[in-house]
Amino acid sequence: VHLVESGGGLVQPGGSLRLSCVVSGAASPIYSMAWYYQAPGRERDLVARIYSSGSTTDADSRKGRFTISGDFVKNTTFLQMNSLKPEDTAVYYCHTELQKGSWTIDYWGQGTQVTVSS
């Protein structure tokens, strides 16, 4: 299973970016897809998760600015990031859970750097 993120880069404060992640090679149904962020010296934290049911979970700190969406036919997830702040600077990782009976198996992408700076 491979997760490939794209869309990161350098953006000025107040700007927007849209991250994309394609999940390939999944032999089992995808239960959920998510985005995490990890700033230098910090732990990796959840940004948002979308489930195959269509429901989503969003981290409080970014609600209203970041929106996750997903296509479970194309196995793709997007993270629309608006009103970016310098503190949003981090590596953003795509994550997926594949359904295996009553269990799920986790997979991670390599990450894409987002830098918010003037």
N, C-alpha and C positions, 0 to 999 in steps of 0.2 A: 504494500500500500504506500503510495507516495502522495504527499501534500505539497503543492507548489504555490507559494504566495507571490504576489506582485502588487505594485502600486505604491510602494513606499518611496520616500524621498525627502527632500528639503522643502519646507513650506514656511511662509511668514506667519506670525501670530494672526489669528483671525481667519486664516485660510482654510481650505478644505482638501481632503484627500479621500480617495476611494480604494480600499484594499480589496484584492480578490484572492481566492484560494480555490484551487481545483484539486479534488481528491480522485486519484486514479488507482486502478488495480484492486478495488474493493470487491471481494467475492461474497460479502455478506451485506445485508441492508445497513444503511447509515442511520443510526439512532439520533445523533445530534452532530452539529458542527459549531465551533466556537472560535472566538478570538481572545487571546491573552496578551498582556503586555508585560515587559520586564525592563525597568529602568536600570541604569548602571548601579550596582551594589544593592539592588532591591530584589525581593522575591517576585516570582512570576504570578500575576494576578489576573483574574477573569475580567474581560471587558464585557462580553455578551455571549450568549449561547442561543442557538435556535434548534428546535427539535423537529423531527419529521412530522409531528402533529401540527406544526406551524406556530406553536407557542414559543415564547422567547423569555430569556432571563437577562437582565441588564444590571451591571454594576452601578450602584447609586451615584458614584462620583462622576459618571459620564452620561447619565441619563439626560436626554434632551439634546445632547450634542452628537452622540454616536448612535448609529442605527445599524443593526445586523439584519441581513436578509439572506435567503438561501433558496437554492433550486435543487431539490432532492432527486430530480430526474437527471440533471446534468452534474450532480455531485459538486456543486459550486456554492461557495458562500462569499458574501461581500460585507465589508464594513465601511459605511459612509461616515466620515469623520468631518464634522463642521465646527466652526469657531475654535479652531485648534489653539492650544496654549503651550507655552514653553514646557510646562510640566507634563505635557503629553508625549514629550520626547522619550522614545523607548524602542526596543525591538518588539515587534508585534508578531505573535505566533498563531498559526492556524492549528486547530485541534479537532479531532473527530473521534466519535465513539461508534464502533461497528457492533451490530447486534449479533450475539452468538448464543442462541437459546435464551436462557434467563440471565446471561452475562453480557457485558460489553467489553470490548478491547479498545484501548486508547492508541492513537497515533498522533504524531506531531510533525509540523512542517519545520523548515530550517529557520524561519523568521525573516522578516523584512524590516529594515531600519526606517523609522520615522523621526525626523528632526524638525522641530519647530523653533525657528530662530529668525531674527531680523538681520 
